[in-house]
Every structure is written in C-alpha cells, then in structure tokens.
C-alpha cells in the first residue's frame, strides 16, 4: 500500500484517534504533512505506522502519536511564534507550519538541519526555517516566542529557554526526574507573574538535551 494512498492516510488517522488525539486542527495538519518524506528511505514503508524511527547522526524521530501530543500541548494558533529545539528531520516543523505558526527550528547536527530545510523547501512550506546551531544559545533578539518545543528530556525548563518565552507562553518537553527515570511529556505554562504550572501529556522516550552544535556531522 502506498504511504500516500487514501487507505494509508485513513489508517494513520485512525491510529492517532485510537491513542487519544482529538484536536481536529492537529489531525488535519498531520494528515496533510507526508511523514514518509521526512523518514530515511529505507524506513519509508513504516512511515504510516505509529513507531519511532532512526535518523542520521544517531538521532530518533518520535512516533506520530507523541508528535501529536506535542502539538496538542503547544496549542499553537495561527501566526504565533514558535521556537523548536532539536528539529531532526523537520517533520514536527512542517506540522507546526501547517497549523499556521511561524517556526524557527534549531538543530545541532548540520546534516539533519540541512536535510530538514531541504524537505521543507521541497514541500513549499511557508513560515518555517531550520538552522544549524545550539538551541540553548538562540540570541535574545530572535524572541520572544509564544511557544517553545524541546525534543529532549530534561529536569526543568532551562533558564536560557525561559528567557526567550513570552509572558503566558508554553514550553513542551520531556520531563525526567533523573537518569533512567520514567519520562513524561509535559506542557509547562508560565503565567504573567512568572509562575510555572505543568500539565502531563503522556509518557515519552526522548534523548537528553545537549548544548552546543555538533561540529562533526
């Protein structure tokens, strides 16, 4: 079955709904963005499955249901500004752009950042850019951002990230109490007084967050 067939798309959406994804805007955006374009060619036949897949540079592409939970947690609205740290192949970047957001993606591996940007351009994606660099060293004048998505597991919102978040903004990331601890995807919301609240989005398995761009790949 072709990964772009109507049957495959229907099955893809059915799996997302079966895993509790209800946001219609998110479902439509994920239906519109062809995941098989963003996975390595040898795994293209698995693109419609709800499984994580290996990427270049030893990285991993999260399963679609996890990406969908990220999208629901961000609650992106048209024209909101989003910083994405760890863009990988650009799949989530494309979905955020499809939701109408203005997205700056930062990827520490040059190979991945160049591939992601090429895929976005090939699909004619508007309002999204992926650059090579350190997601924890984004210049202050690039912010503030209404939403920040971190494709990694960490203990709390890094100060460098919090400084880039607009008042009332949301950060979505994988939260872990320590090495080897169970991870949970959370939406961290900061109110006008600077206080944080954390809403659980479901279990996840993400790599730790590393600072600095990779110089070798």
N, C-alpha and C positions, 0 to 999 in steps of 0.2 A: 504494500500500500504506500502510495506516495505520501511524504510528510506534509505536502501541501494540499492533499485532497480534502474534500468536504467531510468525508468519513473520519479522516485523521483529526481534523480540527474539532469535529463534534466530540470525538473520544477524548481529546485533550481537555476540552472544556468540562466534560462530564467528570473527569478525574479531579479537576480543580474544585468543582462544586461538591464532590464527594468528600473532599478534605476540608470543607467548611468555608470555602471562599464564596462570598455573597455580593461583594461590591461589583455592580454591573459595569461601571466605568473601567475597573481593573480587568474584569473578564473580557470586555471588548478590546481593550488595549493589548492584552496578551493573545487574543485571537488574531489581531491584526499584525503582530510582530512575529515573523517566521523564525522560530527558535533554531531550526536546522541551519540557518545562515550563520549563526553565532557559535556553533559547536565544531570541533575538529571533524574533518571529512570522514574519518574512519568511524565516527560515532553518530553519523547523520541519521542512521536508522533508529537510533534511540532518542532522537530529539523530541518526539511526541510523548515519551514516557516520563513519569514523574520520578526521575532519578537524577542525582548529581553526576556530573561528567568531568573527566580530567581535561585540563587546559595545558597549554605550553607553560614552561618555566616552573613546573611543579605545582601549579595552582589548580583550583577546582571551581567548576561552575555549579552553583546551587540548583537544587531541584526546583521545577516551576512552582510547586505549592509554597515553598519557602520564599521565593521571589514575590509571589502573590501576597503573602502575609506581610512582607516588607512594604509593598505598595499600599496595602490597606492601613498599615501602621503609620505610614507617612501622610496619608490622606492628602495627597498633592492636589492642588487646584490649578486651573489654567492660569498661566503667567506667574506662578510662584517660582522663586529661585531656589534651586537645589544643588548642593554640593554632594557629590558621590565619591567616596574614598574607596579605592580598590575596584575599578570598573571592570577588570577582567576582559572578557571578550566583547563587552559593550551591550549585552542583552538587556540588563536592567536599565541601562542608559536609554536604550531605544524605547522601552516601555514607558519610562518617565516622560520622554519627549512626546510620545503618543498621547499621554494624558494632558498634554498642553503645557508642561513645565519647561522652564529654561534651565538646562542642566550643564554644570561643569563637572566632568568626570576627571579624576586624577588616578593614575595607575603607576605603580613604582617600577614595573617592568616595561622597558622600552618596546620589546617585541609585542607585548599584549596591547599597549597603548596605540601603537601604530596600526595593528590589526583591527582594533575596535573602531578607530577613527575611519579606517578604510571601509569597514562594513556599514557604518552609519552613513557615510557619503554615498556608498553604492545603493542604499535603500532610499536615498533622498531625504534623510531625516533632517528636520529643521529644528533649531533651537537647542542642539546638544553638541558638545565638544568633549573629547577625551584627550588629555595631555599627559605627558610623561613627567613624573615628579613625586614629591613627598606630600601625601595628603595631610600631614600634620604641620606642614610649613607653607600653607596657602597664604599669600600676602593679605593683610587685613583689608587692603583697598579693594579686594575682589568680593568682599562681603558687604553687608550681611546677607545670610542665606535664610530663607524661610524654613527649609527642611535640610537635614543632613543625613545621608545614608552611609553607614560604615559596614563594608562587607568583611567583618572581622569580629573576633571575640576579645573582649577586654573587661576589666572590672568595673569601670565607670566612664563617664563622659570625660575625655581628655580636656584639659584647660584650653589647649590650642584650638580645639573644636568648639568648645563653648563660647570662646571669644568671637567666633565667626557667625554665631546663631543670632537671628533677630529675636527681639522680645516676643514671647508667646510661641516660639518656634519648637520644632520637634526633631529629635535625633533618634534614628532607628539603628540598633546594633545588637550583636550577640553578647549577652552578659554572662560571665562566668566568675564564680567566687574565687577560683584559683586554678592552677594547672591540674588538668584531669577532672575538674569539677563539671557537673552537668551544665550545659549551656541552655540559655533561654533567649529567644529573640524578644527584645523589648522596645517599646516606644517611650522615650524619655522626653517629657514635655516641661518646658520652663515657663513659669508664669511671669507676669510683669514685675514681680518683686525679686525674681531670680531664683525662686524655689523650684526644685525638681519633683516631678511625680513620674512613676514608672508603671507602664501598662504592659502586661505579658501578652505576647503574640503567639507563643508556641515554642516547642523545643527546636533547637537548631544545632548544626555542627559546622562551625566556622574556624578558620585558622586564626592564630593570634595576630594582633596588629603590630606591624613592624614600621619603624620610622626610617626615613631616608629612601631615595630612589635606588634601585638595583643598578649597579654600574656594569654588570657583566652581560645582561641579556636585554 
